[in-house]
Amino acid sequence: MKRRLFTVLFVSALLAGCSMPTTTVKTVDSRPGISISGAPDDALLLLDGVKVGNAANYNGEPNILIVEPGTHRVVVQQGATVIFDQLIFVDTETKRISVR
């Protein structure tokens, strides 16, 4: 009986030592981004004619707007007044835009 118990414990210990290794893969988002500095708190951000949200939210601390590489029209509006309107080219890094 003791020999059988010893054999079971020995085999269990061997199998526990043979567990499969684990691998963790992390994917980094390498798309470029846009950050807006100097935008008033109530300013609206439009990217290529689409309302994105409050421009002050994308000040780069910590939020940036992730975009596809290429040319984009960036418009910042405060009420009905356009305070920034520019075509920008974004390639591989974060483009920082200063509104004032």
C-alpha positions, 0 to 999 in steps of 0.5 A, a space after each residue: 500500500 505504501 509503495 503504491 502511494 509513493 508511486 502515485 505521489 512520485 508520478 504526480 510530482 513528475 507530471 506537475 514539473 512537466 507543465 506547458 510553458 506560457 507565452 504572452 503576446 502584446 500588440 502595440 498600436 502603431 498608428 499615428 495620432 493627433 494631439 490638440 494643445 491650446 483649445 478652449 474647454 468648450 471647443 469642438 473637434 472635427 476630423 475630415 468633417 466628422 464630429 469627434 468630440 471636445 477638442 480639449 480632451 485630446 491634449 495628449 495628456 494622456 489622450 490622443 486621437 488615433 488616426 490612419 496615416 494620410 492627409 486629414 482636415 482638422 477643424 476646431 470650432 468654438 460655437 459657430 466660430 472656426 478657430 482652427 482649420 488646416 489640412 495636415 499630413 500624419 505619418 508615423 508619429 503623433 502630430 501636435 497641433 497648437 490652436 492659439 
